[in-house]
Amino acid sequence: MTREEVFTKVANVIANHFEVDPNQVTDATSIKDDLNADSISVMEFVLELEEEFGTEISDEDAEQIQTVGAAVDYIATHLA
C-alpha cells in the first residue's frame, strides 16, 4: 500500500470520527489542536486506525503521533 493510499484511508477515518471534510485534512493537521481531540477521542481514533489497517499501535507510539502525517508515516512503516 502506498503512502498516498494510507493517507486517503486515514483522512476518511478522521472525516468520519471527527466529522470534518476529508479534503480539509493534510499531513500538517494536528490531531489535538486542529481536530479538537481530547485524550478519549484520540484513543478511539487510534482504535479505528488499528481496525482499518489490521495493525496494532502501542500506547507509547500513539502518544507520539501528533499530526495526520505522523499517523500516516507510522502506519505506512508498520504495514511494510
PDB file with SEQRES, HELIX, SHEET and CRYST1 records, atoms N, CA, C and O in Angstrom:
SEQRES   1 A   80  MET THR ARG GLU GLU VAL PHE THR LYS VAL ALA ASN VAL          
SEQRES   2 A   80  ILE ALA ASN HIS PHE GLU VAL ASP PRO ASN GLN VAL THR          
SEQRES   3 A   80  ASP ALA THR SER ILE LYS ASP ASP LEU ASN ALA ASP SER          
SEQRES   4 A   80  ILE SER VAL MET GLU PHE VAL LEU GLU LEU GLU GLU GLU          
SEQRES   5 A   80  PHE GLY THR GLU ILE SER ASP GLU ASP ALA GLU GLN ILE          
SEQRES   6 A   80  GLN THR VAL GLY ALA ALA VAL ASP TYR ILE ALA THR HIS          
SEQRES   7 A   80  LEU ALA                                                      
HELIX    1 AA1 ARG A    3  PHE A   18  1                                  16    
HELIX    2 AA2 PRO A   22  GLN A   24  5                                   3    
HELIX    3 AA3 SER A   39  PHE A   53  1                                  15    
HELIX    4 AA4 ASP A   59  GLN A   64  1                                   6    
HELIX    5 AA5 VAL A   68  LEU A   79  1                                  12    
CRYST1    1.000    1.000    1.000  90.00  90.00  90.00 P 1           1          
ATOM      1  N   MET A   1       0.853  -1.187   0.000  1.00  0.00           N  
ATOM      2  CA  MET A   1       0.000   0.000   0.000  1.00  0.00           C  
ATOM      3  C   MET A   1       0.894   1.243   0.000  1.00  0.00           C  
ATOM      4  O   MET A   1       1.816   1.353   0.808  1.00  0.00           O  
ATOM      5  N   THR A   2       0.614   2.169  -0.904  1.00  0.00           N  
ATOM      6  CA  THR A   2       1.432   3.371  -0.981  1.00  0.00           C  
ATOM      7  C   THR A   2       1.088   4.337   0.148  1.00  0.00           C  
ATOM      8  O   THR A   2       0.043   4.217   0.788  1.00  0.00           O  
ATOM      9  N   ARG A   3       1.979   5.291   0.381  1.00  0.00           N  
ATOM     10  CA  ARG A   3       1.723   6.303   1.411  1.00  0.00           C  
ATOM     11  C   ARG A   3       0.454   7.083   1.068  1.00  0.00           C  
ATOM     12  O   ARG A   3      -0.324   7.439   1.953  1.00  0.00           O  
ATOM     13  N   GLU A   4       0.256   7.342  -0.221  1.00  0.00           N  
ATOM     14  CA  GLU A   4      -0.926   8.093  -0.645  1.00  0.00           C  
ATOM     15  C   GLU A   4      -2.216   7.319  -0.333  1.00  0.00           C  
ATOM     16  O   GLU A   4      -3.213   7.905   0.087  1.00  0.00           O  
ATOM     17  N   GLU A   5      -2.181   6.016  -0.542  1.00  0.00           N  
ATOM     18  CA  GLU A   5      -3.348   5.181  -0.219  1.00  0.00           C  
ATOM     19  C   GLU A   5      -3.612   5.169   1.285  1.00  0.00           C  
ATOM     20  O   GLU A   5      -4.757   5.240   1.730  1.00  0.00           O  
ATOM     21  N   VAL A   6      -2.524   5.076   2.062  1.00  0.00           N  
ATOM     22  CA  VAL A   6      -2.665   5.122   3.525  1.00  0.00           C  
ATOM     23  C   VAL A   6      -3.251   6.473   3.937  1.00  0.00           C  
ATOM     24  O   VAL A   6      -4.158   6.534   4.767  1.00  0.00           O  
ATOM     25  N   PHE A   7      -2.726   7.560   3.351  1.00  0.00           N  
ATOM     26  CA  PHE A   7      -3.228   8.895   3.687  1.00  0.00           C  
ATOM     27  C   PHE A   7      -4.728   8.999   3.410  1.00  0.00           C  
ATOM     28  O   PHE A   7      -5.475   9.526   4.235  1.00  0.00           O  
ATOM     29  N   THR A   8      -5.168   8.505   2.266  1.00  0.00           N  
ATOM     30  CA  THR A   8      -6.587   8.585   1.903  1.00  0.00           C  
ATOM     31  C   THR A   8      -7.447   7.851   2.924  1.00  0.00           C  
ATOM     32  O   THR A   8      -8.491   8.353   3.342  1.00  0.00           O  
ATOM     33  N   LYS A   9      -7.003   6.655   3.325  1.00  0.00           N  
ATOM     34  CA  LYS A   9      -7.768   5.892   4.315  1.00  0.00           C  
ATOM     35  C   LYS A   9      -7.784   6.606   5.672  1.00  0.00           C  
ATOM     36  O   LYS A   9      -8.823   6.679   6.327  1.00  0.00           O  
ATOM     37  N   VAL A  10      -6.627   7.130   6.087  1.00  0.00           N  
ATOM     38  CA  VAL A  10      -6.549   7.850   7.369  1.00  0.00           C  
ATOM     39  C   VAL A  10      -7.447   9.085   7.312  1.00  0.00           C  
ATOM     40  O   VAL A  10      -8.166   9.365   8.271  1.00  0.00           O  
ATOM     41  N   ALA A  11      -7.415   9.825   6.205  1.00  0.00           N  
ATOM     42  CA  ALA A  11      -8.254  11.019   6.066  1.00  0.00           C  
ATOM     43  C   ALA A  11      -9.730  10.655   6.167  1.00  0.00           C  
ATOM     44  O   ALA A  11     -10.510  11.403   6.757  1.00  0.00           O  
ATOM     45  N   ASN A  12     -10.120   9.524   5.603  1.00  0.00           N  
ATOM     46  CA  ASN A  12     -11.512   9.095   5.692  1.00  0.00           C  
ATOM     47  C   ASN A  12     -11.901   8.686   7.107  1.00  0.00           C  
ATOM     48  O   ASN A  12     -13.015   8.967   7.549  1.00  0.00           O  
ATOM     49  N   VAL A  13     -10.991   8.023   7.821  1.00  0.00           N  
ATOM     50  CA  VAL A  13     -11.251   7.672   9.222  1.00  0.00           C  
ATOM     51  C   VAL A  13     -11.422   8.961  10.034  1.00  0.00           C  
ATOM     52  O   VAL A  13     -12.331   9.065  10.858  1.00  0.00           O  
ATOM     53  N   ILE A  14     -10.548   9.935   9.798  1.00  0.00           N  
ATOM     54  CA  ILE A  14     -10.631  11.218  10.500  1.00  0.00           C  
ATOM     55  C   ILE A  14     -11.944  11.920  10.169  1.00  0.00           C  
ATOM     56  O   ILE A  14     -12.608  12.453  11.059  1.00  0.00           O  
ATOM     57  N   ALA A  15     -12.317  11.922   8.897  1.00  0.00           N  
ATOM     58  CA  ALA A  15     -13.559  12.586   8.481  1.00  0.00           C  
ATOM     59  C   ALA A  15     -14.759  11.993   9.202  1.00  0.00           C  
ATOM     60  O   ALA A  15     -15.635  12.726   9.661  1.00  0.00           O  
ATOM     61  N   ASN A  16     -14.801  10.670   9.304  1.00  0.00           N  
ATOM     62  CA  ASN A  16     -15.912  10.013   9.980  1.00  0.00           C  
ATOM     63  C   ASN A  16     -15.874  10.212  11.490  1.00  0.00           C  
ATOM     64  O   ASN A  16     -16.900  10.462  12.123  1.00  0.00           O  
ATOM     65  N   HIS A  17     -14.679  10.098  12.056  1.00  0.00           N  
ATOM     66  CA  HIS A  17     -14.556  10.165  13.522  1.00  0.00           C  
ATOM     67  C   HIS A  17     -14.740  11.590  14.056  1.00  0.00           C  
ATOM     68  O   HIS A  17     -15.415  11.798  15.064  1.00  0.00           O  
ATOM     69  N   PHE A  18     -14.136  12.565  13.374  1.00  0.00           N  
ATOM     70  CA  PHE A  18     -14.157  13.939  13.878  1.00  0.00           C  
ATOM     71  C   PHE A  18     -15.154  14.831  13.136  1.00  0.00           C  
ATOM     72  O   PHE A  18     -15.254  16.029  13.403  1.00  0.00           O  
ATOM     73  N   GLU A  19     -15.894  14.220  12.191  1.00  0.00           N  
ATOM     74  CA  GLU A  19     -16.924  14.937  11.437  1.00  0.00           C  
ATOM     75  C   GLU A  19     -16.365  16.182  10.752  1.00  0.00           C  
ATOM     76  O   GLU A  19     -16.857  17.296  10.935  1.00  0.00           O  
ATOM     77  N   VAL A  20     -15.318  15.952   9.955  1.00  0.00           N  
ATOM     78  CA  VAL A  20     -14.719  17.016   9.157  1.00  0.00           C  
ATOM     79  C   VAL A  20     -14.678  16.562   7.700  1.00  0.00           C  
ATOM     80  O   VAL A  20     -14.808  15.375   7.401  1.00  0.00           O  
ATOM     81  N   ASP A  21     -14.498  17.519   6.811  1.00  0.00           N  
ATOM     82  CA  ASP A  21     -14.376  17.231   5.383  1.00  0.00           C  
ATOM     83  C   ASP A  21     -13.011  16.591   5.135  1.00  0.00           C  
ATOM     84  O   ASP A  21     -11.991  17.177   5.496  1.00  0.00           O  
ATOM     85  N   PRO A  22     -12.965  15.393   4.523  1.00  0.00           N  
ATOM     86  CA  PRO A  22     -11.663  14.750   4.299  1.00  0.00           C  
ATOM     87  C   PRO A  22     -10.731  15.590   3.421  1.00  0.00           C  
ATOM     88  O   PRO A  22      -9.512  15.430   3.479  1.00  0.00           O  
ATOM     89  N   ASN A  23     -11.300  16.474   2.616  1.00  0.00           N  
ATOM     90  CA  ASN A  23     -10.469  17.337   1.773  1.00  0.00           C  
ATOM     91  C   ASN A  23      -9.760  18.419   2.580  1.00  0.00           C  
ATOM     92  O   ASN A  23      -8.829  19.049   2.077  1.00  0.00           O  
ATOM     93  N   GLN A  24     -10.181  18.646   3.817  1.00  0.00           N  
ATOM     94  CA  GLN A  24      -9.550  19.630   4.692  1.00  0.00           C  
ATOM     95  C   GLN A  24      -8.374  19.028   5.467  1.00  0.00           C  
ATOM     96  O   GLN A  24      -7.612  19.752   6.107  1.00  0.00           O  
ATOM     97  N   VAL A  25      -8.233  17.717   5.407  1.00  0.00           N  
ATOM     98  CA  VAL A  25      -7.190  17.015   6.157  1.00  0.00           C  
ATOM     99  C   VAL A  25      -5.888  17.037   5.366  1.00  0.00           C  
ATOM    100  O   VAL A  25      -5.858  16.680   4.188  1.00  0.00           O  
ATOM    101  N   THR A  26      -4.803  17.465   6.031  1.00  0.00           N  
ATOM    102  CA  THR A  26      -3.476  17.478   5.406  1.00  0.00           C  
ATOM    103  C   THR A  26      -2.486  16.765   6.324  1.00  0.00           C  
ATOM    104  O   THR A  26      -2.818  16.417   7.458  1.00  0.00           O  
ATOM    105  N   ASP A  27      -1.276  16.552   5.828  1.00  0.00           N  
ATOM    106  CA  ASP A  27      -0.224  15.957   6.662  1.00  0.00           C  
ATOM    107  C   ASP A  27       0.022  16.790   7.913  1.00  0.00           C  
ATOM    108  O   ASP A  27       0.338  16.250   8.973  1.00  0.00           O  
ATOM    109  N   ALA A  28      -0.123  18.107   7.789  1.00  0.00           N  
ATOM    110  CA  ALA A  28       0.186  19.010   8.897  1.00  0.00           C  
ATOM    111  C   ALA A  28      -0.967  19.162   9.896  1.00  0.00           C  
ATOM    112  O   ALA A  28      -0.805  19.812  10.928  1.00  0.00           O  
ATOM    113  N   THR A  29      -2.122  18.572   9.600  1.00  0.00           N  
ATOM    114  CA  THR A  29      -3.260  18.695  10.514  1.00  0.00           C  
ATOM    115  C   THR A  29      -2.898  18.102  11.867  1.00  0.00           C  
ATOM    116  O   THR A  29      -2.517  16.935  11.964  1.00  0.00           O  
ATOM    117  N   SER A  30      -3.020  18.921  12.916  1.00  0.00           N  
ATOM    118  CA  SER A  30      -2.748  18.463  14.279  1.00  0.00           C  
ATOM    119  C   SER A  30      -3.983  17.766  14.824  1.00  0.00           C  
ATOM    120  O   SER A  30      -5.080  18.323  14.813  1.00  0.00           O  
ATOM    121  N   ILE A  31      -3.793  16.555  15.295  1.00  0.00           N  
ATOM    122  CA  ILE A  31      -4.932  15.777  15.783  1.00  0.00           C  
ATOM    123  C   ILE A  31      -5.569  16.454  16.990  1.00  0.00           C  
ATOM    124  O   ILE A  31      -6.795  16.525  17.081  1.00  0.00           O  
ATOM    125  N   LYS A  32      -4.765  16.945  17.907  1.00  0.00           N  
ATOM    126  CA  LYS A  32      -5.317  17.570  19.113  1.00  0.00           C  
ATOM    127  C   LYS A  32      -5.771  19.003  18.864  1.00  0.00           C  
ATOM    128  O   LYS A  32      -6.864  19.389  19.277  1.00  0.00           O  
ATOM    129  N   ASP A  33      -4.938  19.790  18.192  1.00  0.00           N  
ATOM    130  CA  ASP A  33      -5.243  21.213  18.033  1.00  0.00           C  
ATOM    131  C   ASP A  33      -6.264  21.485  16.935  1.00  0.00           C  
ATOM    132  O   ASP A  33      -7.256  22.175  17.172  1.00  0.00           O  
ATOM    133  N   ASP A  34      -6.034  20.953  15.740  1.00  0.00           N  
ATOM    134  CA  ASP A  34      -6.914  21.250  14.610  1.00  0.00           C  
ATOM    135  C   ASP A  34      -8.227  20.475  14.655  1.00  0.00           C  
ATOM    136  O   ASP A  34      -9.252  20.953  14.169  1.00  0.00           O  
ATOM    137  N   LEU A  35      -8.194  19.276  15.240  1.00  0.00           N  
ATOM    138  CA  LEU A  35      -9.402  18.452  15.293  1.00  0.00           C  
ATOM    139  C   LEU A  35     -10.076  18.508  16.660  1.00  0.00           C  
ATOM    140  O   LEU A  35     -11.100  17.863  16.885  1.00  0.00           O  
ATOM    141  N   ASN A  36      -9.487  19.289  17.575  1.00  0.00           N  
ATOM    142  CA  ASN A  36     -10.035  19.447  18.931  1.00  0.00           C  
ATOM    143  C   ASN A  36     -10.259  18.116  19.634  1.00  0.00           C  
ATOM    144  O   ASN A  36     -11.279  17.911  20.293  1.00  0.00           O  
ATOM    145  N   ALA A  37      -9.297  17.215  19.485  1.00  0.00           N  
ATOM    146  CA  ALA A  37      -9.414  15.880  20.064  1.00  0.00           C  
ATOM    147  C   ALA A  37      -8.925  15.872  21.504  1.00  0.00           C  
ATOM    148  O   ALA A  37      -7.832  16.352  21.807  1.00  0.00           O  
ATOM    149  N   ASP A  38      -9.759  15.315  22.393  1.00  0.00           N  
ATOM    150  CA  ASP A  38      -9.305  15.101  23.768  1.00  0.00           C  
ATOM    151  C   ASP A  38      -8.687  13.698  23.838  1.00  0.00           C  
ATOM    152  O   ASP A  38      -8.664  12.976  22.842  1.00  0.00           O  
ATOM    153  N   SER A  39      -8.191  13.321  25.014  1.00  0.00           N  
ATOM    154  CA  SER A  39      -7.467  12.052  25.118  1.00  0.00           C  
ATOM    155  C   SER A  39      -8.353  10.850  24.786  1.00  0.00           C  
ATOM    156  O   SER A  39      -7.874   9.887  24.188  1.00  0.00           O  
ATOM    157  N   ILE A  40      -9.611  10.888  25.155  1.00  0.00           N  
ATOM    158  CA  ILE A  40     -10.526   9.783  24.853  1.00  0.00           C  
ATOM    159  C   ILE A  40     -10.753   9.697  23.345  1.00  0.00           C  
ATOM    160  O   ILE A  40     -10.734   8.611  22.766  1.00  0.00           O  
ATOM    161  N   SER A  41     -10.965  10.839  22.724  1.00  0.00           N  
ATOM    162  CA  SER A  41     -11.190  10.886  21.282  1.00  0.00           C  
ATOM    163  C   SER A  41      -9.966  10.387  20.518  1.00  0.00           C  
ATOM    164  O   SER A  41     -10.101   9.703  19.504  1.00  0.00           O  
ATOM    165  N   VAL A  42      -8.787  10.724  21.000  1.00  0.00           N  
ATOM    166  CA  VAL A  42      -7.554  10.263  20.360  1.00  0.00           C  
ATOM    167  C   VAL A  42      -7.459   8.743  20.456  1.00  0.00           C  
ATOM    168  O   VAL A  42      -7.117   8.081  19.477  1.00  0.00           O  
ATOM    169  N   MET A  43      -7.759   8.188  21.627  1.00  0.00           N  
ATOM    170  CA  MET A  43      -7.672   6.736  21.791  1.00  0.00           C  
ATOM    171  C   MET A  43      -8.692   6.023  20.907  1.00  0.00           C  
ATOM    172  O   MET A  43      -8.385   4.977  20.333  1.00  0.00           O  
ATOM    173  N   GLU A  44      -9.891   6.571  20.791  1.00  0.00           N  
ATOM    174  CA  GLU A  44     -10.896   5.987  19.904  1.00  0.00           C  
ATOM    175  C   GLU A  44     -10.414   6.031  18.453  1.00  0.00           C  
ATOM    176  O   GLU A  44     -10.601   5.078  17.696  1.00  0.00           O  
ATOM    177  N   PHE A  45      -9.795   7.142  18.083  1.00  0.00           N  
ATOM    178  CA  PHE A  45      -9.254   7.299  16.737  1.00  0.00           C  
ATOM    179  C   PHE A  45      -8.172   6.250  16.476  1.00  0.00           C  
ATOM    180  O   PHE A  45      -8.151   5.633  15.411  1.00  0.00           O  
ATOM    181  N   VAL A  46      -7.286   6.048  17.433  1.00  0.00           N  
ATOM    182  CA  VAL A  46      -6.221   5.051  17.298  1.00  0.00           C  
ATOM    183  C   VAL A  46      -6.830   3.655  17.129  1.00  0.00           C  
ATOM    184  O   VAL A  46      -6.358   2.868  16.309  1.00  0.00           O  
ATOM    185  N   LEU A  47      -7.874   3.349  17.902  1.00  0.00           N  
ATOM    186  CA  LEU A  47      -8.538   2.047  17.771  1.00  0.00           C  
ATOM    187  C   LEU A  47      -9.140   1.878  16.380  1.00  0.00           C  
ATOM    188  O   LEU A  47      -9.085   0.793  15.801  1.00  0.00           O  
ATOM    189  N   GLU A  48      -9.711   2.947  15.851  1.00  0.00           N  
ATOM    190  CA  GLU A  48     -10.278   2.890  14.493  1.00  0.00           C  
ATOM    191  C   GLU A  48      -9.184   2.659  13.462  1.00  0.00           C  
ATOM    192  O   GLU A  48      -9.376   1.901  12.510  1.00  0.00           O  
ATOM    193  N   LEU A  49      -8.029   3.311  13.646  1.00  0.00           N  
ATOM    194  CA  LEU A  49      -6.909   3.091  12.725  1.00  0.00           C  
ATOM    195  C   LEU A  49      -6.435   1.638  12.790  1.00  0.00           C  
ATOM    196  O   LEU A  49      -6.161   1.024  11.758  1.00  0.00           O  
ATOM    197  N   GLU A  50      -6.340   1.094  14.002  1.00  0.00           N  
ATOM    198  CA  GLU A  50      -5.918  -0.297  14.162  1.00  0.00           C  
ATOM    199  C   GLU A  50      -6.866  -1.235  13.430  1.00  0.00           C  
ATOM    200  O   GLU A  50      -6.435  -2.171  12.757  1.00  0.00           O  
ATOM    201  N   GLU A  51      -8.154  -0.974  13.566  1.00  0.00           N  
ATOM    202  CA  GLU A  51      -9.160  -1.814  12.909  1.00  0.00           C  
ATOM    203  C   GLU A  51      -9.086  -1.661  11.386  1.00  0.00           C  
ATOM    204  O   GLU A  51      -9.140  -2.653  10.658  1.00  0.00           O  
ATOM    205  N   GLU A  52      -8.964  -0.436  10.914  1.00  0.00           N  
ATOM    206  CA  GLU A  52      -8.934  -0.155   9.478  1.00  0.00           C  
ATOM    207  C   GLU A  52      -7.741  -0.816   8.796  1.00  0.00           C  
ATOM    208  O   GLU A  52      -7.862  -1.344   7.690  1.00  0.00           O  
ATOM    209  N   PHE A  53      -6.582  -0.784   9.465  1.00  0.00           N  
ATOM    210  CA  PHE A  53      -5.354  -1.267   8.838  1.00  0.00           C  
ATOM    211  C   PHE A  53      -4.900  -2.633   9.346  1.00  0.00           C  
ATOM    212  O   PHE A  53      -3.902  -3.167   8.864  1.00  0.00           O  
ATOM    213  N   GLY A  54      -5.614  -3.202  10.306  1.00  0.00           N  
ATOM    214  CA  GLY A  54      -5.243  -4.509  10.826  1.00  0.00           C  
ATOM    215  C   GLY A  54      -3.882  -4.527  11.474  1.00  0.00           C  
ATOM    216  O   GLY A  54      -3.136  -5.499  11.350  1.00  0.00           O  
ATOM    217  N   THR A  55      -3.556  -3.449  12.168  1.00  0.00           N  
ATOM    218  CA  THR A  55      -2.258  -3.342  12.837  1.00  0.00           C  
ATOM    219  C   THR A  55      -2.480  -2.924  14.282  1.00  0.00           C  
ATOM    220  O   THR A  55      -3.581  -2.515  14.654  1.00  0.00           O  
ATOM    221  N   GLU A  56      -1.447  -3.024  15.085  1.00  0.00           N  
ATOM    222  CA  GLU A  56      -1.543  -2.606  16.481  1.00  0.00           C  
ATOM    223  C   GLU A  56      -0.619  -1.426  16.703  1.00  0.00           C  
ATOM    224  O   GLU A  56       0.532  -1.425  16.264  1.00  0.00           O  
ATOM    225  N   ILE A  57      -1.147  -0.409  17.401  1.00  0.00           N  
ATOM    226  CA  ILE A  57      -0.368   0.784  17.721  1.00  0.00           C  
ATOM    227  C   ILE A  57      -0.245   0.830  19.241  1.00  0.00           C  
ATOM    228  O   ILE A  57      -1.246   0.954  19.946  1.00  0.00           O  
ATOM    229  N   SER A  58       0.978   0.729  19.739  1.00  0.00           N  
ATOM    230  CA  SER A  58       1.172   0.737  21.193  1.00  0.00           C  
ATOM    231  C   SER A  58       0.790   2.096  21.771  1.00  0.00           C  
ATOM    232  O   SER A  58       0.787   3.105  21.066  1.00  0.00           O  
ATOM    233  N   ASP A  59       0.471   2.107  23.053  1.00  0.00           N  
ATOM    234  CA  ASP A  59       0.113   3.361  23.715  1.00  0.00           C  
ATOM    235  C   ASP A  59       1.263   4.366  23.627  1.00  0.00           C  
ATOM    236  O   ASP A  59       1.039   5.563  23.445  1.00  0.00           O  
ATOM    237  N   GLU A  60       2.498   3.865  23.758  1.00  0.00           N  
ATOM    238  CA  GLU A  60       3.660   4.749  23.687  1.00  0.00           C  
ATOM    239  C   GLU A  60       3.765   5.383  22.306  1.00  0.00           C  
ATOM    240  O   GLU A  60       4.027   6.580  22.183  1.00  0.00           O  
ATOM    241  N   ASP A  61       3.561   4.580  21.272  1.00  0.00           N  
ATOM    242  CA  ASP A  61       3.624   5.104  19.911  1.00  0.00           C  
ATOM    243  C   ASP A  61       2.472   6.064  19.643  1.00  0.00           C  
ATOM    244  O   ASP A  61       2.657   7.096  18.998  1.00  0.00           O  
ATOM    245  N   ALA A  62       1.285   5.729  20.136  1.00  0.00           N  
ATOM    246  CA  ALA A  62       0.109   6.578  19.914  1.00  0.00           C  
ATOM    247  C   ALA A  62       0.331   7.966  20.507  1.00  0.00           C  
ATOM    248  O   ALA A  62      -0.110   8.965  19.938  1.00  0.00           O  
ATOM    249  N   GLU A  63       1.012   8.028  21.644  1.00  0.00           N  
ATOM    250  CA  GLU A  63       1.277   9.316  22.288  1.00  0.00           C  
ATOM    251  C   GLU A  63       2.205  10.187  21.438  1.00  0.00           C  
ATOM    252  O   GLU A  63       2.171  11.413  21.538  1.00  0.00           O  
ATOM    253  N   GLN A  64       3.029   9.557  20.606  1.00  0.00           N  
ATOM    254  CA  GLN A  64       3.977  10.294  19.771  1.00  0.00           C  
ATOM    255  C   GLN A  64       3.338  10.826  18.492  1.00  0.00           C  
ATOM    256  O   GLN A  64       3.893  11.707  17.836  1.00  0.00           O  
ATOM    257  N   ILE A  65       2.182  10.296  18.142  1.00  0.00           N  
ATOM    258  CA  ILE A  65       1.523  10.696  16.898  1.00  0.00           C  
ATOM    259  C   ILE A  65       0.733  11.977  17.152  1.00  0.00           C  
ATOM    260  O   ILE A  65      -0.330  11.958  17.771  1.00  0.00           O  
ATOM    261  N   GLN A  66       1.273  13.083  16.662  1.00  0.00           N  
ATOM    262  CA  GLN A  66       0.667  14.393  16.896  1.00  0.00           C  
ATOM    263  C   GLN A  66      -0.080  14.931  15.674  1.00  0.00           C  
ATOM    264  O   GLN A  66      -1.024  15.711  15.806  1.00  0.00           O  
ATOM    265  N   THR A  67       0.354  14.507  14.487  1.00  0.00           N  
ATOM    266  CA  THR A  67      -0.236  15.038  13.254  1.00  0.00           C  
ATOM    267  C   THR A  67      -0.730  13.895  12.375  1.00  0.00           C  
ATOM    268  O   THR A  67      -0.392  12.731  12.586  1.00  0.00           O  
ATOM    269  N   VAL A  68      -1.531  14.257  11.396  1.00  0.00           N  
ATOM    270  CA  VAL A  68      -2.015  13.262  10.438  1.00  0.00           C  
ATOM    271  C   VAL A  68      -0.834  12.639   9.697  1.00  0.00           C  
ATOM    272  O   VAL A  68      -0.801  11.426   9.490  1.00  0.00           O  
ATOM    273  N   GLY A  69       0.129  13.461   9.300  1.00  0.00           N  
ATOM    274  CA  GLY A  69       1.308  12.943   8.604  1.00  0.00           C  
ATOM    275  C   GLY A  69       2.056  11.916   9.428  1.00  0.00           C  
ATOM    276  O   GLY A  69       2.527  10.913   8.892  1.00  0.00           O  
ATOM    277  N   ALA A  70       2.170  12.152  10.725  1.00  0.00           N  
ATOM    278  CA  ALA A  70       2.851  11.200  11.604  1.00  0.00           C  
ATOM    279  C   ALA A  70       2.082   9.887  11.679  1.00  0.00           C  
ATOM    280  O   ALA A  70       2.683   8.813  11.700  1.00  0.00           O  
ATOM    281  N   ALA A  71       0.752   9.969  11.720  1.00  0.00           N  
ATOM    282  CA  ALA A  71      -0.078   8.766  11.735  1.00  0.00           C  
ATOM    283  C   ALA A  71       0.092   7.980  10.435  1.00  0.00           C  
ATOM    284  O   ALA A  71       0.219   6.755  10.453  1.00  0.00           O  
ATOM    285  N   VAL A  72       0.093   8.687   9.320  1.00  0.00           N  
ATOM    286  CA  VAL A  72       0.254   8.037   8.010  1.00  0.00           C  
ATOM    287  C   VAL A  72       1.627   7.384   7.915  1.00  0.00           C  
ATOM    288  O   VAL A  72       1.740   6.238   7.480  1.00  0.00           O  
ATOM    289  N   ASP A  73       2.666   8.101   8.317  1.00  0.00           N  
ATOM    290  CA  ASP A  73       4.029   7.545   8.265  1.00  0.00           C  
ATOM    291  C   ASP A  73       4.147   6.319   9.149  1.00  0.00           C  
ATOM    292  O   ASP A  73       4.757   5.327   8.749  1.00  0.00           O  
ATOM    293  N   TYR A  74       3.575   6.368  10.344  1.00  0.00           N  
ATOM    294  CA  TYR A  74       3.635   5.235  11.277  1.00  0.00           C  
ATOM    295  C   TYR A  74       2.976   4.007  10.643  1.00  0.00           C  
ATOM    296  O   TYR A  74       3.547   2.917  10.634  1.00  0.00           O  
ATOM    297  N   ILE A  75       1.778   4.203  10.118  1.00  0.00           N  
ATOM    298  CA  ILE A  75       1.052   3.079   9.533  1.00  0.00           C  
ATOM    299  C   ILE A  75       1.761   2.545   8.302  1.00  0.00           C  
ATOM    300  O   ILE A  75       1.894   1.331   8.144  1.00  0.00           O  
ATOM    301  N   ALA A  76       2.216   3.426   7.431  1.00  0.00           N  
ATOM    302  CA  ALA A  76       2.908   3.007   6.213  1.00  0.00           C  
ATOM    303  C   ALA A  76       4.155   2.191   6.552  1.00  0.00           C  
ATOM    304  O   ALA A  76       4.449   1.198   5.887  1.00  0.00           O  
ATOM    305  N   THR A  77       4.881   2.607   7.579  1.00  0.00           N  
ATOM    306  CA  THR A  77       6.089   1.916   8.007  1.00  0.00           C  
ATOM    307  C   THR A  77       5.767   0.540   8.587  1.00  0.00           C  
ATOM    308  O   THR A  77       6.467  -0.437   8.316  1.00  0.00           O  
ATOM    309  N   HIS A  78       4.700   0.473   9.387  1.00  0.00           N  
ATOM    310  CA  HIS A  78       4.377  -0.771  10.072  1.00  0.00           C  
ATOM    311  C   HIS A  78       3.586  -1.755   9.215  1.00  0.00           C  
ATOM    312  O   HIS A  78       3.417  -2.911   9.604  1.00  0.00           O  
ATOM    313  N   LEU A  79       3.103  -1.318   8.064  1.00  0.00           N  
ATOM    314  CA  LEU A  79       2.441  -2.239   7.144  1.00  0.00           C  
ATOM    315  C   LEU A  79       3.439  -2.896   6.199  1.00  0.00           C  
ATOM    316  O   LEU A  79       3.182  -3.957   5.629  1.00  0.00           O  
ATOM    317  N   ALA A  80       4.583  -2.237   6.050  1.00  0.00           N  
ATOM    318  CA  ALA A  80       5.586  -2.718   5.083  1.00  0.00           C  
ATOM    319  C   ALA A  80       6.172  -4.065   5.498  1.00  0.00           C  
ATOM    320  O   ALA A  80       7.027  -4.609   4.798  1.00  0.00           O  
TER     321      ALA A  80                                                      
END                                                                             
